[in-house]
Amino acid sequence: MSGFLTIVLITLVFIIIYQIAKASEYASVLRGKEKVERQTNRTIAWLLVAFFFLGLWGIWECHQALKDKMLPVSASEHGVQYDMMLTVTLAVTGIVFFATQTVLFWFAFRYQSTEKRTSFYYPHNNKLELIWTTIPAIVMAGLVVIGLRNWFAMTAAAPADAQVVEVVGKQFNWIIRYPGGDNILGKRDFRKINDANNVLGLDWEDKANMDDIIAENGELHLIVNKPVKLIIGSRDVIHDVGLPHFRMKMDAVPGIITTMWFTPTITSAEMKQKTGNPDFVYEISCDQMCGKGHYSMRGTVIVETEAEHKAWMAKQVAYYATMNAPAEPAAPQAEADTTHSITMN
């Protein structure tokens, strides 16, 4: 019933609008078509001016309302460069936007049609075509160069002393592997993957795997002011390692290894103080739609001092030892009561 009423109301609205349009048309005939057109042009011109200033006011209000919800200051060296690139891009595009919109609305108001002005068609001008094609092309090329510089920086070879961590996506969580004391990640073989005792398919014939650590809770522990190289992969579908607070992002593709590196500069404890949020945590998210549980594929990044990181690593047990620990002996059964009673006849 409600659907029928909605259709009826919509139909009535269209009928009313149509009748108003027809009445306006008849009125213009009675008052004189040219006079009505001039009045309409003036009204539209002033409405455009009002729309322009209301639009600017709306942009300002949106900025004021949302600025406190933006990400805090970048927590990596690469992120600082990324923020600079974003600032330059917003400045350039913002200047162009305001300049072109101002000219657009000014022309619409200043050169509205009147009885004393006729249209002038200006179909072509080689000089203007050259100017508004060449200048934007040069500016856009400059922005692309800045973007490529940042991209090459984060995908280039990491420093020799960089921390190495493997991040593997799996519907719908992250598997984080750290090298052990030898600082070498062992080989993997997808044919050996077994959720029961080998989630990454580690090759136990490779001795480098014997001391590798897989964090049980999937936390990504990083050392402040120390470069970290992430070796990224996927067990099933395409995921995406998103590190918004560090301004980093890289696809995790099944069958292909991708890498990126950066240097975290603010510990988790320091960021809590900067944001005034005692519950603040760095996040690792999946930024690629990967299935029905995509929304829940989130992890925690902990940036700590080197001493704190060493203390945390010292508490971890190698994945091989965890999966191949000997079974605990069965608890001894209670001894049966051996007391017997003897009946003598």
ZIPE-V218311 format. One record per helix or strand of 2 or more residues. SS is the DSSP state (a for helix, b for strand). FROM is the first residue (numbers start at 0). TO is the last residue. If there is no record, write none. Layout:
ss = <SS,SS>
from = <FROM,FROM>
to = <TO,TO>
This chain:
ss = <a,a,a,a,b,b,a,a,b,b,b,b,a,b,b,a,b,a,b,a,a>
from = <1,32,76,125,162,172,189,206,212,219,226,238,243,247,257,267,281,293,297,305,318>
to = <30,68,109,154,169,177,191,210,213,222,233,242,245,251,263,274,285,295,303,314,322>
